[in-house]
Amino acid sequence: MLDVDSYFWENPPWGDGKQKYRLGLKPISKDEWLNRKIGPNLYIHKKELLDNKYNDVVAVTSDSHEAQEILSEKFNLKESIYNDLIADMSLLIQDDLCLIRAKGDQELLAASICSPSYWNVKLKIGKPLKEIHHPVTTLNEKIGDRISTFIKQAPLMKPFARQNWLVHGDTERFHLVEEDSLFDDPAKWFIRSEKETLCRFHEEYSLFTINVMFQPLSLIHRYPKQKRNLITSINTFDAEEINYFGGEKKVRILQKYLLSKI
């Protein structure tokens, strides 16, 4: 049973539904950056994946060792049990971790992703940031350059945060690909909220983190304004966004559900 997160519902990641293509990055304190201590259930989830499916959740480039070493100092990492420091660091915090080169093409150098939402880190490692976002061309066109510029110009050790969201049919964290089928009843679906942070921790390197939480979609009927704004957001999806979101059928079912109780 999931607890109701009132703050999430009062401040949902889709905002007013009209400003889709925005970075939405807001400064946070250093204490908020790497201070989300991992709980026992999430620790078990990550540890089991790292022990049994390491190559599905961890990927590094051959030239990422220096960056991982520098980042491990920020985490105050005391010991290493895995082949890659990024894996050890991921057990110290709730978030998944993506280490990015701050300059040039901003390649993904190392990552530990135990809660993916329809993507596989093995297929993204070593690629420039713009290629990682390639499946949704419109996202690249509208905020790709802004993301790149922000990372290049971000002040050192000044973390920023934003929220992202999707809708899933369950609360499983490990989704390399989309679910084969969803419940026809969206009252059983869940909003997957991703709190993302970005911090340039070194002249050459930045860390992008993803902290995943779930809320039952059915709770949205308690928040009429937020529901109207979600409808507005979904109604503006283009073809690529609909496909990224899960396809036309999923979007139609969701729209019908949201409109059924207005």
Secondary structure, DSSP 8 states (H G I E B T S, - for coil): -----HHHHHS-TTTTSS--S----EE--HHHHS-----HHHHHHHHHHHHH-HHHHEEE-TT-HHHHHHHHHHTT-----SSSHHHHHHTTSSSEEEEEESSTT-BEEEEE-SS-BS--HHHHTT-BHHHHTTTSHHHIIIIIHHHHHHHHH--BT--EEEEEEEEESS--S-BSS--S---S-GGG-EEEEEEEEEEE-SSSEEEEEEEEEEEEGGGGGG-HHHHHHHHHHHHT--HHHHHHHT-HHHHHHHHHHHHTT-
